Amino acid sequence: MNHDYPVLAADVLIIGGGSAGAMAAIRAKEVGPDQQVVIFEKGDILYSGCIARGMDALNIVALPGHESPELYLESNGIACQGVMDEPPSYIMAKRSWEMMQKLISFGVFFPQDENGEYERLQVHPKGKFCVTMKEPELKSILANRARNLGVKVVNRTMALRLIKNGDRVAGAVGMNVRTGEIVVCLAKTVILTAGGTARFGLPENGYLYGVYDFPGNTGDGYCLAYHAGAELSGFEYTLVYYIIKDINSPLLYITLTRGAHLFNAFDQAFHESHPGMLLMHDEHMALRGPMRIVMKHLPEKKIKEIEDILFSTERPVQERFFKGRGVDFRTGEIELWPTDCFLCGGHGLTGVVVNEKAETNVPGLYAAGDTALVARGHLSGALVFGMIGAEQATEYARSAPEPVLERNQIDDLLADQEGKLSQSGNPIRVEEFEYKVRRLINDYVRPPKNGYKLDRALWWMERFREELKTMVRVADIHDLFKVYEVENVIQCATLSALASRERKESRWGLWHLRSDFPERNDREWLKHIVLRRGDHSLDVRLEHRPIIKLEGRHE
Ligand SMILES: Cc1cc2nc3c(=O)[nH]c(=O)nc-3n(C[C@H](O)[C@H](O)[C@H](O)COP(=O)(O)OP(=O)(O)OC[C@H]3O[C@@H](n4cnc5c(N)ncnc54)[C@H](O)[C@@H]3O)c2cc1C
């Protein structure tokens, strides 16, 4: 076995340099300037992650004098239909204003009116928590700040496994996605911030990477946590959005909250500024779709305002997209369509179980952002929990023992890598294989679900796990890296099918709609389904767990 790989040392290792990871790195250096902070980033930290795809608002800010964390709990509890641990959501809302002020101090721009009031929109059941942000450079601001504070960023490095010393986390093994070289980072603490599973169901446009969320996120954070023994929850919350056809970009609430109209294909209007995904999906499935956004009636000033948001901060490529399609908002309309099905902590409820300190059940392991279960926290959740994770991790690192390199753990991984590299004679390209895996996720895990389909999903995922070894060709390092990603997608689909099969009711509108248990059943199912690894990687243990209320708060 070749032991000639670099071994880095860190107090805090952050896996994933997106919104949560970059903020965690900044905060770790602020509270522990003497500590070594390392980021493993699969892409390039300047461009990677959700906010590099566009961002127009902090969806949750409890602005003092306007909204309170208590109202947010109430509001998010409604949105989560009661399946929400209150302490993490409460602390997130409580520290959201502090986080926004931090961004302002970094130079991030939040428009204010002549009275100095920030623009606030209602996109939650209660309260105007969504604050408009106009900052196309948000990602580079965070990335550069982390670098300037002395954070070591290891780009193009995909974390493959966490290292443990006994029960404690002790670092991670990464692989350079261009050269295949292994890099080990021994760390006293690890913060997982590797996003959700964006590449899950196949999008209707058929492109592997044409998804709603950041396509570099393949559930690696969930899988790293799972293999290290961390608890996961919310895998039955399978998100499907209904947004711009083909490009899968957001625009719905940006336009509807500014006066745009929503019609079905029969010109019936839906006068709601926040229509439910289920409503639109139902129209679509009842063959009254596609739904359409129309803005012809809006004054030029409003249209310009919308264009300004969409084409500068939200997703600039939309300008080219609409031009290419010959769509002008003044005369044309925007066709909507269901997106791919995906798993995510920020938009949904899927994630590593954390408490209000971002701690997981594995000592020394923290999680934040879309990897963590801070119910529907969006960007605010990612940034606040990035801060919290960093504060807790730096504190933990001060008294944690030095991590020890247990070479057998790296050897296992090297053996696995060698095995994969010996697959050069196999017949199927990894891209074709990924297409098939995700097509079958659409068939059997994407809602509406039922017991039969979920059993089929599990059967297929077991088969895919085998075929990944026996059928898929690994001709070069690029293939190798993709095989690791697809392995994680398969693992996520298995967890999702198991959790979905377990929850014998329907909840969260379309997102866990079971045709064999069509009713919501609060009496039996107002609880979490928690998953964790048993004796080996295929041994998934399921447990039902009560919802945690904030101390002193009861229904
Ligand atoms: C299109 C879109 C629009 C949105 N709009 C808004 C909005 O307006 N307001 C709002 O509040 N929220 C919004 N959100 C949600 C918000 O952006 C996310 O919740 C948040 O940015 C997630 O941050 P994160 O750090 O968890 O994930 P990301 O920012 O996606 O970062 C994950 C990082 O991990 C890296 N990574 C993945 N796997 C590995 C691995 N194995 N090893 C190393 N690195 C890895 C990835 O390359 C990536 O850089 C939007 C999301 C999307 C997708």
PDBQT file of the ligand as one rigid body, heavy atoms in Angstrom, charges set to zero:
ROOT
HETATM    1  C1  LIG A 601     -31.086  28.242  -6.989  1.00  0.00    +0.000 C 
HETATM    2  C2  LIG A 601     -31.155  28.509  -5.528  1.00  0.00    +0.000 A 
HETATM    3  C3  LIG A 601     -31.647  29.717  -5.066  1.00  0.00    +0.000 A 
HETATM    4  C4  LIG A 601     -31.723  29.963  -3.706  1.00  0.00    +0.000 A 
HETATM    5  N1  LIG A 601     -32.195  31.166  -3.281  1.00  0.00    +0.000 NA
HETATM    6  C5  LIG A 601     -32.194  31.450  -1.965  1.00  0.00    +0.000 A 
HETATM    7  C6  LIG A 601     -32.563  32.744  -1.511  1.00  0.00    +0.000 A 
HETATM    8  O1  LIG A 601     -32.851  33.642  -2.294  1.00  0.00    +0.000 OA
HETATM    9  N2  LIG A 601     -32.561  32.966  -0.178  1.00  0.00    +0.000 N 
HETATM   10  C7  LIG A 601     -32.209  32.013   0.740  1.00  0.00    +0.000 A 
HETATM   11  O2  LIG A 601     -32.236  32.286   1.940  1.00  0.00    +0.000 OA
HETATM   12  N3  LIG A 601     -31.839  30.773   0.331  1.00  0.00    +0.000 NA
HETATM   13  C8  LIG A 601     -31.803  30.482  -0.982  1.00  0.00    +0.000 A 
HETATM   14  N4  LIG A 601     -31.388  29.257  -1.414  1.00  0.00    +0.000 N 
HETATM   15  C9  LIG A 601     -30.926  28.276  -0.411  1.00  0.00    +0.000 C 
HETATM   16  C10 LIG A 601     -29.494  28.549   0.026  1.00  0.00    +0.000 C 
HETATM   17  O3  LIG A 601     -28.742  29.048  -1.036  1.00  0.00    +0.000 OA
HETATM   18  C11 LIG A 601     -28.854  27.276   0.544  1.00  0.00    +0.000 C 
HETATM   19  O4  LIG A 601     -29.663  26.743   1.560  1.00  0.00    +0.000 OA
HETATM   20  C12 LIG A 601     -27.453  27.516   1.102  1.00  0.00    +0.000 C 
HETATM   21  O5  LIG A 601     -26.676  28.310   0.241  1.00  0.00    +0.000 OA
HETATM   22  C13 LIG A 601     -26.776  26.182   1.333  1.00  0.00    +0.000 C 
HETATM   23  O6  LIG A 601     -25.454  26.365   1.732  1.00  0.00    +0.000 OA
HETATM   24  P1  LIG A 601     -24.521  25.102   1.965  1.00  0.00    +0.000 P 
HETATM   25  O7  LIG A 601     -23.205  25.623   2.381  1.00  0.00    +0.000 OA
HETATM   26  O8  LIG A 601     -25.187  24.108   2.791  1.00  0.00    +0.000 OA
HETATM   27  O9  LIG A 601     -24.403  24.412   0.525  1.00  0.00    +0.000 OA
HETATM   28  P2  LIG A 601     -23.573  24.922  -0.730  1.00  0.00    +0.000 P 
HETATM   29  O10 LIG A 601     -23.439  26.392  -0.709  1.00  0.00    +0.000 OA
HETATM   30  O11 LIG A 601     -24.169  24.297  -1.928  1.00  0.00    +0.000 OA
HETATM   31  O12 LIG A 601     -22.122  24.348  -0.472  1.00  0.00    +0.000 OA
HETATM   32  C14 LIG A 601     -21.802  22.993  -0.483  1.00  0.00    +0.000 C 
HETATM   33  C15 LIG A 601     -20.345  22.908  -0.897  1.00  0.00    +0.000 C 
HETATM   34  O13 LIG A 601     -19.853  21.619  -0.600  1.00  0.00    +0.000 OA
HETATM   35  C16 LIG A 601     -18.997  21.210  -1.653  1.00  0.00    +0.000 C 
HETATM   36  N5  LIG A 601     -18.943  19.750  -1.587  1.00  0.00    +0.000 N 
HETATM   37  C17 LIG A 601     -19.929  18.864  -1.850  1.00  0.00    +0.000 A 
HETATM   38  N6  LIG A 601     -19.495  17.611  -1.607  1.00  0.00    +0.000 NA
HETATM   39  C18 LIG A 601     -18.215  17.715  -1.178  1.00  0.00    +0.000 A 
HETATM   40  C19 LIG A 601     -17.230  16.778  -0.776  1.00  0.00    +0.000 A 
HETATM   41  N7  LIG A 601     -17.457  15.460  -0.762  1.00  0.00    +0.000 N 
HETATM   42  N8  LIG A 601     -16.011  17.233  -0.404  1.00  0.00    +0.000 NA
HETATM   43  C20 LIG A 601     -15.718  18.568  -0.436  1.00  0.00    +0.000 A 
HETATM   44  N9  LIG A 601     -16.623  19.498  -0.808  1.00  0.00    +0.000 NA
HETATM   45  C21 LIG A 601     -17.857  19.073  -1.161  1.00  0.00    +0.000 A 
HETATM   46  C22 LIG A 601     -19.650  21.762  -2.904  1.00  0.00    +0.000 C 
HETATM   47  O14 LIG A 601     -18.750  21.862  -3.964  1.00  0.00    +0.000 OA
HETATM   48  C23 LIG A 601     -20.134  23.118  -2.394  1.00  0.00    +0.000 C 
HETATM   49  O15 LIG A 601     -19.178  24.120  -2.574  1.00  0.00    +0.000 OA
HETATM   50  C24 LIG A 601     -31.302  28.979  -2.780  1.00  0.00    +0.000 A 
HETATM   51  C25 LIG A 601     -30.793  27.769  -3.241  1.00  0.00    +0.000 A 
HETATM   52  C26 LIG A 601     -30.719  27.532  -4.606  1.00  0.00    +0.000 A 
HETATM   53  C27 LIG A 601     -30.170  26.225  -5.088  1.00  0.00    +0.000 C 
ENDROOT
TORSDOF 0
